[in-house]
Amino acid sequence: MKYIDETKIRDLLKEAKKASLPVIERILNKSRSLKRLSLQEAAMLLAAEDPVIVKKIFAAAAFVKDAIYGRRVVLFAPLYISNICANACLYCAFKSDNPLTKRRALTIDEVKNQVEWLLRRGHKRILMVAGESAPGGRTNIDYYVESVKAIYSVEVGPHRIKRVNVNCAPLSTLEFKKLRSSGIGTYQLFQETYHEKTYRHVHPKGPKSDPDNRIGAIDRAFLAGIDDIGIGVLYGLYDWKFETLAMLMHIEHMEEKFKVGPHTISVPRIEPALGVSFTKNMPYKLSDREFKRLVAVLRLCVPYTGIILSTRETAVMRDALFSLGVSQISAESRTSPGGYSSADNNQNQDIQFTIGDQRSLDEIIGSLIKHKFIPSFCAACYRKERTGEAFMHLARPGTIQGKCSMNALITLKEYLDDFASSQVKRIGYKFIEEFKKSLNKHDLGTLSKFFADIDKGKRDKFV
């Protein structure tokens, strides 16, 4: 597989077991200075099993997360537009040979109806997800572009979607240029597993069966001008330490060739799915304890990158991982096309996987506030062209934090004013007043002006 040296990864993990506590502490001190860690240093953290060392890793991850992003946590909703797929991935309910999945591709009007539902709940950011097969004889790229434009076109009063990220099949460079021109934020593509033998085993048929085409799609997206890229691993397919180090090796390639690392890293674990026996006997199941360590190590190794956690995980696990590095979460998710309409909410024949966190958006926002995190719907960096290298220049030294916190508070007040339950309004306004005490005079004045505009009915303000 391109860019991935499996022998080197195994050698690094083997040698890392010998790392002493003083060596680990030097690595953690380096990470606290917000510097990227080498593959060798990452391997040492991944290999650490001593509870005392693990506790130190967790503490360092909490420090780095707060230093880069502050207390804000970005919220988004996945929007599945199709579960029609040409691939036969062993772990996915959407696989082409699963007779139990009810196939559906949304029409453009149905896409708009789903977006309207999400807007009425208070959502402002969408991750558009599609299977690798377009409906009605259209090409994949045409269907994707039409759907992105449809999402942006919907308005509910003063509210509209601020950012559409896209998780879709690999495209050619020309097709990526078309996708970019539709106004997307991040292009997201998971390698699933970086272990080539495993990759070929779990992807036996379809376009996805070529691992080099998939990993090469990230390069093609960059070459097409998309500079916000999201990558990830589906944990449970192979050894988690190997996968994490391989993903970091992929990131080194990105940084060397394009001077930009991934905007986000996703860390999904395999969940049960209807008609998918593979998910019942996962060969490399990742424990909760290992999962927490994985997130913390990623935060230390790639401090500038957003770490995304989906509703695959339980509410308890998600709440625990905010302090260890997670900076973005999906909320109130449905994993089927049309899943946000009331008629389809209880259907299970067209979902991709089982949801672990069933809470509503309002409940999740309330929980974040209680844990002293700022729920955020901000998309300011994307809209002010703070993407790619421009974003990295702000994120690497941690100077993005001030903008993140300010924009998070602005979007939180909008949510509280327009959508929140009475209970969440009460704790939310109190939380904002408490947070304002930590702001300097200049930032407090700026925030007060934005809040005054919101009180006058203005929406969608940002710095």
Steps between C-alpha positions, in 0.01 A plus 500: 500500500632846407694694766455225763807302607360207699843366596605836642177525699551157658863577579406829665231337714735221604778739597255734676429243771847573642430868563573612857293739711751788461482461121120504509502809720728681254257416222207632704688820576560545128130450430409763759695749288246420223761340276426208267639168616709268284389149406750360750362718779145410404586129513636540853175659619293234327707224663472642852293274726601615849197666667723778634626582149151476352377749760779739398403456132139589583607810692722617215221442246259709706758781516567496125133485405422799720806690375401462133120505503402618846170367635305504176352187342366524144167331422376367166244259359565231239260505206486172310375566148541143371572146618529357150854368470714309250734362767479185710682611817467219754431735794236731348122462481505691171707229330363410158425138587300567818141403417367638829583862423216704356664707224420865455649811343344834589364727233613861511165599653546232766846630574353846554229359730764329715699823523189694600441251785859544619482878483182502709689306768784751505764326289733712289766256377443187290717207400351368177548122463434287191546143381721437200230484236287785369126460428316551174791456263679809628871508571607503864651847475187655345283354777740622768521852360122530454446386858758741646340792317156388619618492862635854480182627332265423791401780737278487807445857611846649554659157529692304238778243487838668543728216393458176305776245541490197272578133558484331161682258271841581349483725195727602217687830527254662257204371701656629821524843337126485428432399860714787627315748279171403669626667818580205725695536822695184581531200270502191718627157398600217732752242395315265740814290553860570402594131524500387138417132552208592725388772259477257210319243715226733627451670161462199267294661222425839351701816430607516864698176466804696375685637808739715296218678319341580834809635672597683181168683502626719784784622277258559212274707725795719603607537136145611416526783751313347794723587793275387787526123508364253755641149541436209735521134591216258570631352822439130545620384159864463605734572793429852626862589568604404146207691350573815698868504415418432133255791497769723650734379223235604248482840668877540468462444127228766483710751691809432292327519162230762562629686809163432666383217722141383539243750622327219689561142609204270567522201734192279443481155654310222324141473620238228434307530176199312362599209277872538571639198685854644495405760762406228748847347501744785455857372470661795681243642738621815673423531872374825653827537690702463179265733318555779751875458468475508122315833502744651748804388299355642178443833671865508605638382166299735279404786734361731230251249359134477595405158634147387412290258706173367358180381666629145463630556853283518811421825676725400789797428273453819302484713813820337628695566179450876476779560749730250327499665160166478320405838353211418265196273538197400302169553679149361468621281214303282262703262284247436226377701202190692608561411863411843634137483393269373773370217283847349467647557846417151625600313188801270523520348152697782345739612776875466464575412862350506850495835679653507848406856603126547451477844663338795326705802397352695791597229749856485365537877519371493857752232592789693343406811695480305827853373433617860434551455125374754244275342235591651164343515154775728370615486138692826502839361393350344188309818413794732566729271298697399807554155352798285409829672581321813623317293760815311598687826564232587758448152641859387549592772752152495659404852389180363343359446850388861548302501177357154574376598844352828381315345207384210715340740748330690217350184351403375845301815572324466164407142588380594849288788369338309214492128577593396853264349755425710807741294711787534253427874463531541875834322540629633167453869574652450846798321342558786255499755780754296693722456194494873425683559829808331350513730195724803471347845457542505121345155442218574741420819310504316167276225633256753647461661156426165340251413773326836451460421129356158584252666737392719207424191293821482300646153445805332355762736639862394551857622541 
